[in-house]
Amino acid sequence: SVHASLAVGPLLYIAGSFERVGVLEASGLAVYDSASASWSAPMGAVVGKVSVMVWWQNSLVLGGSFTRVGSGVGGAAAGGLPVSGLARFMDGEWLGMGDINGPVFAVAVSESALYVG
């Protein structure tokens, strides 16, 4: 099921706990491009559940109860970046955002700060 969605220009990001979007293998994160009318999973899989996502400083920020991002299709445990419920996709790569003690349920942004709850 989809737990979060975010539109940025012609792109619609969806995240949650799913393994497919139509016929596309996409574990936990997928992107719909309205210009090409197609789905893709260019950022790899998310291992765990994404609860929230925001656009901040030209990057996609995910929050939830997940342990790895950017892993192989199908949520394979091998590969990807180990994280603890908060991650940022910027300039084509995943970045961890520190150790979060517990799941992330909310993220708010200002121009210079990210607030996590």
C-alpha positions in Angstrom: 0.0 0.0 0.0 1.1 3.6 -0.6 1.7 5.6 2.6 3.1 8.9 1.1 3.1 10.7 -2.2 4.8 13.9 -3.4 4.5 15.8 -6.7 7.6 17.7 -7.9 7.2 19.2 -11.4 6.2 16.5 -13.8 7.2 13.7 -11.3 5.0 12.0 -8.8 6.9 10.0 -6.1 5.0 7.3 -4.2 6.4 5.4 -1.2 5.1 2.8 1.2 5.1 -1.0 1.5 4.7 -2.5 -1.9 6.8 -4.6 -4.3 5.2 -3.6 -7.6 3.6 -0.8 -9.4 1.7 -2.4 -12.2 4.2 -4.7 -13.9 7.2 -2.7 -12.6 9.2 -4.2 -9.8 9.5 -1.3 -7.3 10.1 -2.1 -3.6 8.8 0.7 -1.5 9.5 3.6 -3.8 8.5 4.5 -7.4 8.3 7.6 -9.6 5.6 8.4 -12.2 6.7 10.8 -15.0 3.7 12.6 -16.4 5.7 13.7 -19.5 6.4 10.2 -20.6 3.4 8.6 -18.8 5.6 5.9 -17.3 6.6 4.4 -13.9 10.2 3.8 -12.9 12.2 2.9 -9.8 15.5 4.8 -10.5 16.5 5.1 -6.8 16.4 1.4 -6.0 14.4 -0.3 -3.3 13.6 0.6 0.3 13.8 -2.1 2.9 11.1 -1.4 5.4 8.2 1.0 5.5 8.2 4.6 4.3 5.7 6.8 6.1 6.5 10.3 4.9 8.4 12.1 2.3 9.2 15.8 1.6 11.2 17.8 -1.0 14.0 19.8 0.8 16.9 21.7 -0.7 16.6 20.0 -4.1 16.4 16.5 -2.7 13.9 13.9 -1.7 13.8 13.1 2.0 12.1 9.9 3.2 11.1 9.0 6.8 9.7 5.8 8.3 10.8 2.5 9.7 13.3 1.3 7.1 16.8 0.0 7.4 18.2 0.3 3.9 17.7 2.4 0.7 19.0 2.0 -2.8 19.2 -1.7 -2.6 18.3 -4.2 -5.4 14.9 -4.5 -6.9 12.7 -6.6 -4.7 14.1 -5.2 -1.5 17.1 -7.4 -1.5 19.1 -7.1 1.7 22.4 -6.9 -0.2 23.5 -3.6 -1.5 22.2 -0.2 -0.8 22.9 2.2 2.1 22.2 1.2 5.7 20.0 3.9 7.4 17.8 4.2 10.4 14.5 5.6 9.3 15.6 8.8 7.6 17.4 9.2 4.3 18.0 11.7 1.5 18.3 11.2 -2.2 20.4 14.0 -3.7 22.4 14.4 -6.9 21.8 10.7 -7.9 22.9 9.2 -4.6 21.4 8.2 -1.2 22.7 9.9 2.0 22.1 8.9 5.6 20.8 11.6 7.9 22.0 10.4 11.3 20.8 7.7 13.7 17.1 8.0 14.5 16.0 6.1 17.6 12.7 4.8 16.4 10.4 5.3 13.4 9.9 8.6 11.8 6.2 9.6 11.4 6.5 13.3 10.4 8.9 15.6 8.7 8.5 19.3 8.2 10.9 21.7 6.4 11.9 25.3 6.4 14.5 26.8 4.1 17.4 25.8 6.2 16.1 23.2 8.7 14.5 19.8 8.7 12.3 18.8 11.6 11.7 15.2 12.4 9.1 13.6 14.6 
